[in-house]
């Protein structure tokens, strides 16, 4: 709705809706004529009665326009009216495009939690992976979204409890199951909790933190193996998000555990992904790949 507002759209029925947002959050899919049947939605919650009709309209990928910048917002923002505005998407999905994602890549957007983004030329449901949406990342591929319910939040909680000011990595012999905020993928159970095994009297908070880094890496490996089992190509890993750019230890652990090349972008991919779709909207590049190559 942000894009619609910037374009001066006041009637929700005229808003260009994002395939990315509606597919991953509302289960929109062209295979069942858009949203799930009204009977299913109403059974979930009576508040959804009639929601299918209220959310009718055009559902588009981000290579389409949501409209053009309205005069009132152009004046407010100090910009020229009429600038083309692309249909939006979630930050992690544009993060993947900004990170140079192609088929065969997996982008780990590692922050407070982890959003794992991949693309596939095939559309196939993956047990335990809730986000399989055609066009949600790259318009010509099926976007796959999985993730960890907590990553940086776990690291921060361990450091906060111990009052840690600095950190030195070392192998500890601890085994950390990092389900402190439940499991988003592949068990899909928010009621689970984390656990640390192997404690002895000389272990420290630093040991637990390193074990937590290893734990998130092994959890990521489980997810990537599930994706690969159902036909998603996994050739290399791009560690995006804020943490990998500031934590070489995490990147090395992930490379060791995943057994894949792990790349880290030099810049901030989310803003770069936004810029790539803006360039497409403005007609500066005909393809996403062309815009990616110019930004590398």
C-alpha positions as CSV (number, residue, x, y, z in Angstrom):
1,X,0.0,0.0,0.0
2,X,3.0,2.3,0.3
3,X,3.5,2.2,-3.4
4,X,-0.2,2.8,-4.0
5,X,-0.2,5.8,-1.6
6,X,2.9,7.3,-3.4
7,X,1.0,7.0,-6.7
8,X,-2.1,8.7,-5.3
9,X,-4.3,5.6,-5.4
10,X,-7.1,6.1,-2.8
11,X,-9.4,3.2,-3.9
12,X,-8.0,-0.2,-2.6
13,X,-9.6,-1.9,-5.5
14,X,-7.3,0.0,-7.9
15,X,-4.0,-0.8,-6.0
16,X,-1.5,-3.0,-7.8
17,X,-0.9,-5.7,-5.4
18,X,2.5,-7.4,-4.9
19,X,2.8,-11.0,-5.9
20,X,5.7,-11.3,-3.3
21,X,3.7,-9.9,-0.4
22,X,0.4,-11.6,-1.2
23,X,2.0,-14.9,-2.2
24,X,4.1,-15.3,0.9
25,X,1.7,-13.8,3.5
26,X,-1.8,-14.5,1.9
27,X,-1.1,-17.7,0.0
28,X,-1.9,-16.1,-3.3
29,X,-1.1,-18.4,-6.2
30,X,-2.3,-18.3,-9.9
31,X,-2.9,-22.1,-9.7
32,X,-6.0,-21.6,-7.6
33,X,-7.2,-18.4,-9.3
34,X,-5.5,-16.1,-6.7
35,X,-6.2,-16.4,-3.0
36,X,-7.4,-19.6,-1.4
37,X,-11.1,-20.4,-1.5
38,X,-13.3,-18.1,0.7
39,X,-14.5,-21.2,2.6
40,X,-11.0,-21.9,3.7
41,X,-10.3,-18.3,4.7
42,X,-13.5,-18.0,6.6
43,X,-12.8,-21.3,8.5
44,X,-9.5,-19.8,9.6
45,X,-11.2,-16.8,11.1
46,X,-14.7,-15.3,10.6
47,X,-13.1,-11.9,10.3
48,X,-12.0,-13.1,6.8
49,X,-15.5,-13.3,5.6
50,X,-15.6,-11.5,2.2
51,X,-11.9,-10.8,2.3
52,X,-11.3,-12.5,-1.1
53,X,-13.5,-9.9,-2.8
54,X,-12.0,-7.0,-0.9
55,X,-8.5,-8.1,-2.0
56,X,-9.5,-8.4,-5.6
57,X,-7.4,-6.6,-8.2
58,X,-4.2,-6.8,-10.2
59,X,-1.5,-9.0,-8.7
60,X,1.9,-8.2,-10.3
61,X,5.6,-8.9,-10.0
62,X,8.1,-6.2,-9.3
63,X,9.0,-5.7,-13.0
64,X,5.6,-4.0,-13.4
65,X,4.6,-0.5,-12.4
66,X,2.4,0.3,-9.4
67,X,1.9,3.7,-11.0
68,X,3.7,7.1,-11.1
69,X,4.6,9.5,-8.3
70,X,1.6,11.7,-7.5
71,X,2.1,15.5,-7.5
72,X,1.3,15.8,-3.8
73,X,4.0,13.3,-2.8
74,X,6.4,14.8,-5.4
75,X,6.1,18.1,-3.6
76,X,6.4,16.6,-0.2
77,X,9.6,14.6,-1.1
78,X,11.2,17.2,-3.3
79,X,11.0,15.0,-6.4
80,X,9.5,15.3,-9.9
81,X,5.9,14.2,-10.3
82,X,5.4,11.3,-12.7
83,X,8.4,9.2,-11.7
84,X,7.6,5.5,-12.4
85,X,7.1,3.5,-9.2
86,X,7.6,-0.3,-9.4
87,X,5.4,-2.8,-7.6
88,X,7.0,-3.5,-4.2
89,X,8.3,-6.6,-2.5
90,X,9.7,-7.7,0.8
91,X,13.2,-6.4,1.8
92,X,14.8,-9.8,1.9
93,X,13.6,-10.7,-1.6
94,X,15.1,-7.4,-3.1
95,X,18.1,-8.1,-0.9
96,X,18.6,-11.3,-2.8
97,X,18.4,-9.5,-6.2
98,X,20.8,-6.8,-4.9
99,X,23.2,-9.5,-3.8
100,X,23.4,-10.8,-7.3
101,X,21.3,-13.9,-6.7
102,X,20.8,-16.2,-9.7
103,X,19.4,-19.7,-10.0
104,X,21.7,-22.0,-8.0
105,X,22.4,-19.3,-5.3
106,X,20.9,-19.2,-1.8
107,X,21.0,-15.8,0.0
108,X,21.0,-15.9,3.8
109,X,19.8,-12.5,5.0
110,X,21.3,-12.9,8.5
111,X,20.1,-10.3,11.0
112,X,18.0,-10.6,14.2
113,X,16.5,-13.7,12.4
114,X,17.5,-15.3,9.1
115,X,15.5,-15.2,5.9
116,X,16.8,-17.7,3.3
117,X,16.0,-16.9,-0.3
118,X,16.5,-19.1,-3.4
119,X,15.1,-19.2,-6.9
120,X,14.1,-22.2,-9.1
121,X,13.0,-22.6,-12.7
122,X,10.5,-25.3,-11.4
123,X,7.6,-24.8,-9.1
124,X,7.3,-27.5,-6.5
125,X,6.0,-27.5,-2.9
126,X,8.7,-28.3,-0.3
127,X,7.6,-29.9,2.9
128,X,8.4,-27.7,5.9
129,X,9.1,-24.7,3.6
130,X,6.1,-22.4,3.7
131,X,7.1,-19.9,1.0
132,X,7.1,-21.1,-2.6
133,X,5.8,-18.3,-4.8
134,X,6.2,-17.9,-8.5
135,X,7.7,-14.5,-9.3
136,X,8.3,-13.3,-5.7
137,X,12.0,-12.8,-6.1
138,X,12.8,-12.8,-9.9
139,X,9.7,-12.5,-12.1
140,X,10.9,-15.4,-14.3
141,X,11.6,-17.8,-11.5
142,X,9.8,-19.3,-8.5
143,X,10.9,-17.7,-5.3
144,X,11.6,-20.0,-2.3
145,X,11.6,-18.4,1.2
146,X,12.6,-20.2,4.4
147,X,14.4,-19.1,7.5
148,X,15.4,-19.2,11.2
149,X,13.1,-17.6,13.7
150,X,16.1,-16.1,15.6
151,X,19.8,-15.7,14.8
152,X,21.2,-12.3,15.9
153,X,18.7,-12.2,18.7
154,X,20.2,-15.4,20.1
155,X,23.7,-14.1,19.8
156,X,22.7,-10.8,21.5
157,X,20.8,-12.5,24.3
158,X,23.9,-14.7,25.2
159,X,26.2,-11.6,25.1
160,X,23.7,-9.5,27.1
161,X,23.3,-12.2,29.8
162,X,27.0,-12.5,30.3
163,X,27.8,-8.8,29.9
164,X,30.2,-9.6,27.1
165,X,32.1,-6.6,25.6
166,X,34.4,-8.6,23.3
167,X,34.4,-12.0,21.7
168,X,37.1,-14.5,20.8
169,X,36.0,-17.5,18.8
170,X,37.1,-21.0,19.8
171,X,35.8,-24.5,19.6
172,X,34.1,-25.5,22.7
173,X,32.7,-29.0,22.4
174,X,29.2,-27.6,23.1
175,X,26.2,-28.5,21.0
176,X,23.6,-25.7,20.7
177,X,20.1,-26.3,19.3
178,X,19.1,-22.8,18.3
179,X,15.4,-23.0,18.6
180,X,15.1,-20.2,21.2
181,X,12.3,-18.6,19.3
182,X,10.8,-21.7,17.8
183,X,11.4,-23.3,14.5
184,X,10.2,-21.6,11.3
185,X,11.7,-24.2,8.9
186,X,11.5,-27.2,8.6
187,X,9.6,-28.3,11.7
188,X,7.3,-25.2,11.6
189,X,6.7,-25.1,15.3
190,X,6.8,-21.9,17.2
191,X,6.5,-23.6,20.6
192,X,10.0,-25.2,20.5
193,X,12.9,-24.0,22.7
194,X,16.6,-24.0,22.4
195,X,19.0,-26.1,24.4
196,X,22.8,-26.3,25.0
197,X,24.4,-29.7,25.5
198,X,27.8,-30.6,26.8
199,X,28.3,-28.0,29.5
200,X,31.0,-28.4,32.1
201,X,32.4,-26.2,34.8
202,X,34.9,-24.4,32.7
203,X,32.6,-23.4,29.8
204,X,32.0,-19.7,29.3
205,X,29.4,-17.5,27.6
206,X,31.9,-17.1,24.8
207,X,31.8,-20.9,24.3
208,X,28.0,-20.8,24.2
209,X,28.1,-18.0,21.6
210,X,30.4,-19.9,19.3
211,X,28.2,-23.0,19.7
212,X,25.2,-20.8,18.8
213,X,26.9,-19.7,15.6
214,X,27.6,-23.3,14.8
215,X,23.9,-24.2,15.7
216,X,22.5,-21.6,13.3
217,X,24.9,-22.9,10.6
218,X,23.7,-26.5,11.0
219,X,20.1,-25.4,11.1
220,X,20.7,-23.6,7.8
221,X,22.2,-26.8,6.4
222,X,19.1,-28.8,7.2
223,X,17.0,-26.2,5.3
224,X,19.3,-26.2,2.3
225,X,19.3,-30.0,2.2
226,X,15.5,-30.0,2.3
227,X,15.4,-27.5,-0.6
228,X,17.9,-29.6,-2.7
229,X,15.9,-32.7,-2.0
230,X,13.0,-31.2,-3.8
231,X,14.8,-29.9,-6.8
232,X,16.1,-26.4,-5.8
233,X,19.6,-26.0,-7.0
234,X,22.1,-25.0,-4.2
235,X,25.5,-24.3,-5.7
236,X,26.8,-21.4,-3.6
237,X,25.7,-19.3,-0.6
238,X,25.6,-15.5,-0.3
239,X,25.6,-14.3,3.3
240,X,23.8,-11.0,3.2
241,X,22.2,-9.0,6.0
242,X,24.0,-6.9,8.6
243,X,25.8,-9.6,10.7
244,X,27.9,-11.3,7.9
245,X,29.5,-8.0,6.9
246,X,30.8,-7.6,10.5
247,X,31.5,-11.2,11.5
248,X,34.2,-13.2,9.6
249,X,33.9,-16.0,12.1
250,X,30.3,-16.6,11.3
251,X,31.1,-16.7,7.5
252,X,33.9,-19.2,8.0
253,X,31.7,-21.4,10.2
254,X,28.9,-21.4,7.7
255,X,31.3,-22.2,4.9
256,X,32.7,-25.2,6.9
257,X,29.3,-26.5,7.9
258,X,27.5,-26.0,4.6
259,X,30.4,-27.2,2.4
260,X,29.6,-24.5,-0.1
261,X,31.3,-21.3,-1.3
262,X,30.1,-18.5,1.0
263,X,30.2,-15.0,-0.5
264,X,29.6,-11.7,1.4
265,X,28.5,-8.6,-0.5
266,X,30.7,-5.5,-0.2
267,X,27.8,-3.1,0.1
268,X,24.2,-3.1,1.4
269,X,22.2,-5.3,-1.0
270,X,18.7,-4.3,0.1
271,X,19.0,-0.7,-1.1
272,X,20.8,-2.0,-4.2
273,X,17.9,-4.4,-5.0
274,X,15.5,-1.5,-4.7
275,X,17.7,0.5,-7.1
276,X,17.7,-2.4,-9.6
277,X,13.9,-2.5,-9.8
278,X,13.8,1.3,-10.0
279,X,16.2,1.2,-12.9
280,X,13.9,-1.3,-14.6
281,X,10.9,0.9,-14.0
282,X,12.6,3.9,-15.5
283,X,13.6,1.9,-18.6
284,X,17.3,2.2,-18.0
285,X,17.8,-1.5,-18.3
286,X,15.7,-4.1,-20.0
287,X,16.5,-7.0,-17.7
288,X,17.3,-7.6,-14.0
289,X,20.5,-9.3,-15.0
290,X,21.7,-6.3,-17.0
291,X,21.0,-4.0,-14.0
292,X,22.8,-6.4,-11.7
293,X,25.8,-6.5,-13.9
294,X,26.0,-2.7,-14.0
295,X,25.9,-2.6,-10.2
296,X,28.5,-5.3,-9.5
